[in-house]
Amino acid sequence: MGDIRLNKIIADAGITSRRGADELIESGRVTVNGIVIRAMGSKFDPEKDEVAVDGETITRSLTKSYLVLHKPKGVLSTMFDPDGRPSLSDFIDLRRERLFHVGRLDKDSEGLILLTNDGDLTFRATHPSFGLEKTYIIEYDGKLPPGVDKTLLKGVELEDGMGRVLHFKELSPRWIEVSIHEGRYHIIRRLMEAVEVDVLRLIRTKFGPISLGDTPEGRWRDLNTGELTNLRNVLGL
């Protein structure tokens, strides 16, 4: 095969984009045959040289996969948990390729998680500058405070800065729908707490142009051609 730039080898493994791979290399997190490589533009043969990120050997995947998983409540948004708690890999154990999750849902939240081995797509889909809109439905307890929709649309001061929703809709006496483009830690739950909405369930139904649809809880499906085209267009790929 011949020598290939190290950042491309890492991107082809689905871990991150080439730009993200450069950051991994610069920070000393990449080794080749056990030696830390920091030089940008270094080339190696992926069929002969052992490349590892954070001590874990990676494998290039030239065939790209894109899955939607309906994450159940109580499952960690990680591909492996050293303590044996339920993780995303438990639901895709029949897939032979190595996949990575795009973004996260907290353990108690449910719904759409995108899985892929496309590093460039992962990098763009999680980068704040692209601001992919995420949509959630929320089951709440009690009654909504008066004017809560206007408050959330205008913005609420949180401990790490202002946060607001892009869209708010009452679906029924116990359910609302909101959308947001931020990815800060527990941002939806913190916003709801700030306006005194008692969240019982939090379910992500859309990630950019991708919808959860009728994918059953705990099951996955491949993105169809139209979905993938729309997602790539939104991300400028």
HELIX and SHEET records of a PDB file:
HELIX    1   1 LEU A    6  ASP A   12  1                                   7    
HELIX    2   2 ARG A   18  GLU A   26  1                                   9    
HELIX    3   3 LEU A   88  PHE A   91  5                                   4    
HELIX    4   4 GLY A  119  THR A  126  1                                   8    
HELIX    5   5 VAL A  148  LYS A  154  1                                   7    
HELIX    6   6 ILE A  187  ALA A  194  1                                   8    
HELIX    7   7 THR A  225  VAL A  234  1                                  10    
SHEET    1   A 2 ILE A   4  ARG A   5  0                                        
SHEET    2   A 2 LYS A  43  PHE A  44 -1                                        
SHEET    1   B 4 ILE A  35  VAL A  36  0                                        
SHEET    2   B 4 VAL A  30  VAL A  32 -1                                        
SHEET    3   B 4 VAL A  51  VAL A  53 -1                                        
SHEET    4   B 4 GLU A  56  THR A  57 -1                                        
SHEET    1   C 4 PHE A 100  VAL A 102  0                                        
SHEET    2   C 4 GLU A 110  THR A 116 -1                                        
SHEET    3   C 4 TYR A  66  LYS A  71 -1                                        
SHEET    4   C 4 TRP A 220  ASP A 222 -1                                        
SHEET    1   D 6 PHE A 100  VAL A 102  0                                        
SHEET    2   D 6 GLU A 110  THR A 116 -1                                        
SHEET    3   D 6 ASP A 198  PHE A 207  1                                        
SHEET    4   D 6 LYS A 134  ASP A 141 -1                                        
SHEET    5   D 6 TRP A 175  ILE A 180 -1                                        
SHEET    6   D 6 HIS A 167  SER A 172 -1                                        
SHEET    1   E 4 PHE A 100  VAL A 102  0                                        
SHEET    2   E 4 GLU A 110  THR A 116 -1                                        
SHEET    3   E 4 ASP A 198  PHE A 207  1                                        
SHEET    4   E 4 ILE A 210  SER A 211 -1                                        
SHEET    1   F 2 VAL A 156  LEU A 158  0                                        
SHEET    2   F 2 GLY A 161  GLY A 163 -1                                        
END                                                                             
